[in-house]
Amino acid sequence: MSRFDSRPSPSVSSPRRQFLKTGASVSAAAMFGGMPLFASGQQQVKLAFMYPVGVSGDINRLVSNMISGFNAAHSHIQVEAIYAGSYDNTEQKVMTALGVGDPPASWLPINSMLRTFLDMDALEDVTALAKADDVFQDFLPGFLGTCMSDNKLYGLPFQCSTPVLYYNKNAFEKAGLKAAPTNWTELEAAAKALSIRQGDTVSQWGLTIGGGWHDWIFESFVRQNGLVFWTKDKVAFDAPESVNAMEFWLRMAQAKLMPAASTWESSANDFMAGRTAMLYHSTGSMTNILKSSSFPVGVAPMPKGKQIGSTMGGGPILIAKKQPDAHKKAAWTFARWMTNTANQAQWCIDTGYLAARKSSWETPILKAHVAKVPESRSAFVTAEVAGAFLQVPGYHKVRAHLQSAIDRTLAGEVKPDAALREATAKSNLEIQRLARRRS
């Protein structure tokens, strides 16, 4: 049981289950009110918080227990936890609620959605509140940067991650490998040494890159080639640095060192079952992978290309702009509590997501955890130089174009440069279309 709170999480009512099942265009705030209630003679504000689960493990229970702990400590605020499925499902449900003018009080999207929600005029600017607090002093700048646009802050980092390299220490020992790879050349050599196959049948892949979010991992590879392939109003997926990274992936897939396709969940399961010796996946999966694997697991920073580089995953807690001031204040209290020093330290221990606060890493509980599980700090080598993930208008469609280019290339249907050129053209057309609509 998480130490956030020992009580069971609140049950989900039948109307709430129906909302999550159908994605009806009625927000949780409308269904459950956001209306002030009265308890013990004191005004009580009821808020809805919508969140996803993006990795394997028991994240849903942990979040529910945290919210139970918040509610127990704040009699004047009661937060209703809405588990909305994946990041994509959560974001679509929030956008639907925004479309009818009745969003949840706060929500947790992937950080890439910041631009989309800003273009919808959906987010409360919390810069002044943050400056009056310790936010700009204590939060790690790279994490805080995922919530910022034009020097304004629109949320607090909560669920912070980067990709890391997990590896099977037993498989390494059998292959005569003494340490994790530190660069692309060593990565390819290790994948070759670790691959086991009879003819075309592979019994152990050398490497698997977690599918579903492989575009996130691919962006990290391009950053390792010295390029950020997007600005806030344009993408350059077809730049030479990007094509080179795609050619590297394709070479390993063609040599059957890595599968051409996988899913996010199945790739983690394949690693824990010993079907792949190395895995690129989120730090948010770390606690589950370390606990669930039947062999000793190593965790290493992403091997570098020309340089070290990584992309920040996960998301911030955002606050809706169009709600009563009392609810905004209560939502800030909630976001601030969820991201305080103690809770970020415990969240890091329980999940593997990275604590966003400097002070969290100095707490006795997290220091003891790092001493016991040194892998938990491995991601910091790349997290310190990581940037936000694909923050462009029309993120979902743009991301789909990039994913398609990666998938078609690895399947051998099209060459890397042609696939990435097409994805770039389609993505920039979408971005320009949205810009015209805004203007």
N, C-alpha and C positions, 0 to 999 in steps of 0.2 A: 504493500500500500504506500502511496506517495506520502511524504511528510508535509505536503502542502496542507492537507486536511485529512482526517481519518474517517470522516463520515461518508456514507454512500452518496453518489451523485443523485441529483433530483431526477425523477422519472420524466419521460416525455409524454405529453398528453396525446390523445387521438387526433385532435385537430392539427397539432404540430407535426405528427407523423404524416398526415395527409398533405400538409404543405410541403414537406420535404420530398414526399413521393411524387407529387404532381408538378412541383415548381409553379404553383398558381401565382398569379400576378397580384398577390396581396402580401405585404411585408409582415414580418414578425411583430414589428412595432404596432401595426394596425390590429393584428390578431390578439396580441397580449397587452396591448395598451400603451404604453408610454405615458398613460395618464397618471397623475399623482394620486396615490392612495394614502390612507391614514392608518397608522398603526401606533398604538400606545400614545395617542395624542400628538404624534410627530408626523409631519409630512414625509411620505415615502415616494421615491421616484423608482419606477420600474423600467428597466432597459433590456433591449434584446442585443445579444452579441452573437454574430454569425461567424463560424470558423470552419476550416477544412482540416483534414488529416492527409498529409502528403507523403508519409513514409510508413514503413511497417512498425509494429510494436503496439503499445497500449496507450497511444497518445490521447485518444478520446477520453478515457477514464481519467488521465492525469489532468486534462483541461477542466473536466467537470469537477474534479476534486478541488482544483484551484479556485474555481468560481464559487463552489460551496464555502470555501474558506473566506473568500472576499465577502460574501453575503452575511456570513456569521459575524464578521468584524465591522460591518457597515449597516446598521439597522435602518438607516434612512435611504439606502439604495439597495435594490434587489435586481440582480442581473440574471436574465434567462439565457441559458446556454443553448445555442442552436447549432448542432452539428449538421453541416450542409453537404458533406461528401468530400469530393476532391476540390482542389483549388479552382478548377474550371467551373464546377457546379456551383461553388460558393459565389464566384464572381458573377456568373449569369443570374443567379437568384437576387443578388444585391442590385445588379443593373435593372432587372425587372421591377424590383421594388422602387428604385429611383425613378423609373419611368412613370410610375403612378404617383410619385411624390410622397412616398411613405416608406423610407428606408429603415433598416435597423439602426439603432443608435450608434453602434460601432461594429466593425467587422475586420477580418484578417484575410487579405488577399495575398497573392504573390507580389513581390515588390515591383514587378514589371507593370502592374496595373495602375500605378500612380498616375501616369500621364492620361490614361483613359478616364479615370475618375475626376481628375482636374478639368479635363475638357467637358465633363458633364456638370461642372460647378457643384460637385457633390461633397467636397471636403472642407472641414473646418481648419483654418490656419491656426496652429497652436504655437507659433513662434514666441509670442509674448509670454504665454504660460511656461514654456520651456526655459526662457531666459530668466524668469523669476524663480526657477527651480535650479537643480544641479545638472540638468539634462545635457547642456552643451559642454560641461566640464567633465562629466563622468562617462557618458556613452562613447564607445569607440567610434572614431570619425567615419570609418568605412561603413559601419552598420547604420549610423545615423544618416549618412548620405543617401541611403536607399529610400529615405522618407522625405527628401528635400527636392525642391525645384525653385530655381531663381532665388536662392538663399532664404526660402521660406520652408518651415517645417510643417508637415501634415500628418505626422503620426509618430509612434514610438516603436523602435525595433523590438520584436518579441521572439519570433521564431526564426533565428538566424542560422544559416548553414553555408558551407561551401562543399564542393565535391572533394573527396579524398580517395586514396587508393587503399583498399582493403586487400590483404594477402594471406594465404594459407601457409603458415610457418612450416607445417609438416611437408607440404608439397614442395616448398622451397628447399628444405633439407634434402629430400629425395632427389631433387634436380641439381643438387650441389650449389645452390645459390645461397650466399651468406647474408645478403642485405637487400632491402627494397631498392628498386631502380630510382635514380635521381634525375634522369633526363630521358628524352624520347629514344635515343639510341639504346640505352640500357633497358628501357621498357620493352622495346621490340625484341631484344635479345632474350630477356626473361620470358616473354610470352612464348617464344619459340622453344625455349628449354622446358617450359611447363606444359606445353600442349601434348596430349596423348591421343593418338588415333590409330586405327587399323584401316588402311585404305582411306575411304571417304567418311568412315564412321568415327566421330569424335567422342571419346569417353571423358576427356577433361580439356576444356578450353584453357588456353594460357591466360586470356583476358576477356572480360565482358564489360562493356560500357552500358550502364543501366538505361534501357530503352524508355520511351515515354517522356523522359526529361533529358534525352541525349543531346538535344539542341542547347540546353543549359551547359552541359559538359563540353560540347563543341565550342561554345563561346569562350570557355576557359582555355581551350587549346589555342584558339586564335589569339587571345590575350598573351599566351605564352610565346607567340610568334611576333609580339610587339604591336598588336593592333586591337583597338576597340572598334568593331565594325558597325556601329550605329551612333548617330547623334539624335537629338530629340525630334528631328523632322526628316531623317533620311537614314537608309541603311546601305552598307557596301559589303554584302555577303560574298561578292565575287572578287574582292581584292586579292592580290597575290598571296598575302599571308593566310587568308582563309582557304584559298584553293590548295595551298601547300598542306595545311592541316587536314583537309578532306582527302587528299591523295595519300597521306600517311595512314589514315584510318582505312582507306580502301585497300592499301597494300597488305595490311594485317588481316583484313577480312578475306581477301583473295588467297592468302597463304593459309587460311583456316586457323589462324592464331586467335581469332575472336569471331563470335557469331555476327552475321550481318544484321540480325534483328533480335530484339528481346523486349520484354515489358519491364516496367519499373519494379513491380513486385516480384515477378518471376526471376529477374536477375539476382535479387538479393537471396531468394530461396535457392537458386542454383549455386550460389557461392556457399551458403550454409550447408548445402547437401554435398559439397565437394565436386560439383560438376564444372566449376571454373576455379582456377587457382588465384586469379586476381580480379578485382571488381572496382570499377569507378561508381561511387554512390555517394549519397548525402551524409554529412556528419550527423544529421538527424536520425539516421538508422543505426548509429554506432552502438548504443546501449543494447538494442535488440540483437544485433549481429554478434557482439561479444558474448552475450548471454546464451544465445541459441545455437552457436556453432559447436560442433563436437570436437574441434581441433583448435589449437592456439592460433589466434588471429593477430596479425600485425596491421597497424594503421600508419600510413605514410602520407606526407604532403604530396600533392600532384607533382609528378616529375616535370621538370622544366623543358621548354624548347629553347628559344634564344634567351629566354629569361623566365623567372617565376611569374605566375599570373593565375588569377582565379576569378570566378564570378559569384557574387553573393546571391544565395538563394533564400527561400523562406520569405516571410513578410512581416510588416508592421501592423500594429493595431491602429486603425483609422477611425475618425469620428465624423459622423454625418453633419453637414452644415445646416441642413434644413430641419431643425428640431428646436424645441424651446431652450432658452438659455440655461434653465435649471438642469435640463437633460444633458446639455453639452458639458456643464460643470461636473455632473455625476459621471459622465463617460470619461472625462479626463481623470477623475479620481480613480476610476476603474483601470484605465490604461496605465496610469502611474503606478498603481499597486501591482499589477501583473508584471511590470518591468522593474520593480524595485530590486535593490541589491540582493536581498535574501532569496527572493523568488527566482530571479535569473540564475543564481548559483544552483538552487535546487533543480530548476528546469534543465540546466546543463547536465547535471548528474543523472537525472532520471531518463533523459532522452538521448543525449549526445548533441543536441543543438547547442550552439556556442553562446555563452553568456555575453550579452551586449554591453554590459557595464564593466569598466575597469575595476571598480570596487568589488564586484562579484568574484573576480579572480583572486582577490586578496582575502576573502573570507576563510576562516579556518576549515569550514566544511568542504569548500571547493579545492583548497590547497591539499587537504587530506585525500580527496578523490583523485586529484592529478598525480599525487605521489603513488597511490595504489594502482591507478589506471593511467599511465603516462600517455597512452594513445589518445586520451581525451584532449590533449593540447596539440596534437599533430597538425590539425588544420590551421593553426595560427600562423604557421610559416607562410601560407598563401593568403590567409584571411586578411593579414595586415596590408596586402597589396591588392585586394579584391575590389571590384567595382560592382555597381548595380547591374541587374540582368535585363537587357533589351527593353528599356523604357521608351517606347515609341507609341504614337497614336495607332489604334487598330491592332494592338498587341496580339490578340488571339489569331487574327487572320495572317498577320505578318509571321508569327511563330509557326503557323501551319504551313506556310510557304517554305520556310527554312527546313522544317521537319521533313516535308515531302522531298526536298532536294537531297537531304542526307539519306533518307530511306531509299530513294531511287538510285542514288549513286552506289550505296553499299549492296544493293540487289543486282548491280551490274546493268541496269537499264539505260543509264546515261553517264557521260563523263563528268567528273567533278566540276570543271570550269563551266560547262554548258548548264548543268543543274543549278549551280549557284548564281549564274548570270540570269537565268529565268526567275529564280526566287527573288533576286534583287529587283528586277523590273516590276514584277507583280506587287511586291511589297511597297515600293515607292509610289506606284500608282494608287494603292490603297491609302497610303499616308497623305498623298496629294488630294485625293477625293475627300478625305475627312477635313483637311485644311480648308478646302473650298467651302465645305458645308458649315464649318465654324465661322468663316468670314461672311 
